[in-house]
Amino acid sequence: MSNIDFYYFVVSPYCRSVLYAAEVLDVKLNKKVINLLKGEQKNEEFVKLNPHHKVPTLVDGDFVLGESRSILTYLFNKYGKSKHEYLYPKDLKKRAKIEQFLYYTATTVAPAVLGYFAGIFFGKRKPTEEETTKLETALNDLDKIYFQNSPFIFGDKPTLADFDLAPVILHLELLKYDYSKYPGISKFIAAVKKSDWITDTELEFKQTAEALMKDFKPSA
Ligand SMILES: N[C@@H](CCC(=O)N[C@@H](CS)C(=O)NCC(=O)O)C(=O)O
């Protein structure tokens, strides 16, 4: 049994990125599901742990940490070995570029994707023009600026930035969103899907999402 508790809901992309990283870093997590659709994040015990009532939340001994990207770097810094250096290189500039990307995903790509998703899924309506433009701008930029010469963001191997971005893009598959018009993103997702670090998490994601989506009919 692991000493590290991981409170998560697999449908949340922010939780899946941590699961990918834990897989690569070989960190065993004691996984505890917080079912957001049942409002379990508001349970007294969980709120005591994370007053922001958000997943993912990691509890490593007496240390509690929220925010997926902080959890990614914490797990790397605490449990990464020299063979994992490529995930978050010590080189100042390479590391800074990865951090730039983590902030970019957090502030631009994820809000564009999840805003679009939420309108259709939770709002049960077609996306607004603004939501569509925001999504298409984010995807266009990603496609044009990255993935020109490599399947992952910074080369042939993934970094923490890829773990962060991949589940956000894969979220669009819940809506059967066709991103084939974005060749760079398609190449990225193909490389991600071939990676063994997503296998278990994606299976759990698909099974959970399928159960939740059984009665869902997108209006767009
Ligand atoms: N910036 C946070 C976002 C976490 C987040 O928004 N989690 C959502 C699920 S995707 C959540 O737990 N929502 C429950 C709530 O706000 O009550 C991260 O990267 O961890």
The ligand as an SDF file (V2000), in Angstrom:
LIG
                    3D

 20 19  0  0  0  0  0  0  0  0999 V2000
   -6.0710   24.5300  -11.7440 N   0  0  0  0  0  0  0  0  0  0  0  0
   -6.5280   23.3370  -11.0790 C   0  0  0  0  0  0  0  0  0  0  0  0
   -7.9120   23.0200  -11.5840 C   0  0  0  0  0  0  0  0  0  0  0  0
   -8.5550   21.8850  -10.8300 C   0  0  0  0  0  0  0  0  0  0  0  0
  -10.0330   21.8170  -11.1340 C   0  0  0  0  0  0  0  0  0  0  0  0
  -10.6460   22.7800  -11.6460 O   0  0  0  0  0  0  0  0  0  0  0  0
  -10.6300   20.6920  -10.8210 N   0  0  0  0  0  0  0  0  0  0  0  0
  -12.0410   20.5420  -11.0410 C   0  0  0  0  0  0  0  0  0  0  0  0
  -12.2930   19.2680  -11.8560 C   0  0  0  0  0  0  0  0  0  0  0  0
  -11.6820   19.4200  -13.5020 S   0  0  0  0  0  0  0  0  0  0  0  0
  -12.7360   20.3700   -9.6880 C   0  0  0  0  0  0  0  0  0  0  0  0
  -12.2460   19.6890   -8.8180 O   0  0  0  0  0  0  0  0  0  0  0  0
  -13.9040   21.0030   -9.5300 N   0  0  0  0  0  0  0  0  0  0  0  0
  -14.6860   20.8490   -8.3620 C   0  0  0  0  0  0  0  0  0  0  0  0
  -15.0960   22.1360   -7.7270 C   0  0  0  0  0  0  0  0  0  0  0  0
  -14.5790   23.1980   -8.1170 O   0  0  0  0  0  0  0  0  0  0  0  0
  -15.9410   22.0890   -6.8260 O   0  0  0  0  0  0  0  0  0  0  0  0
   -5.5630   22.1810  -11.3590 C   0  0  0  0  0  0  0  0  0  0  0  0
   -4.8400   22.2490  -12.3610 O   0  0  0  0  0  0  0  0  0  0  0  0
   -5.4870   21.2520  -10.5460 O   0  0  0  0  0  0  0  0  0  0  0  0
  1  2  1  0
  2  3  1  0
  2 18  1  0
  3  4  1  0
  4  5  1  0
  5  6  2  0
  5  7  1  0
  7  8  1  0
  8  9  1  0
  8 11  1  0
  9 10  1  0
 11 12  2  0
 11 13  1  0
 13 14  1  0
 14 15  1  0
 15 16  2  0
 15 17  1  0
 18 19  2  0
 18 20  1  0
M  END
$$$$
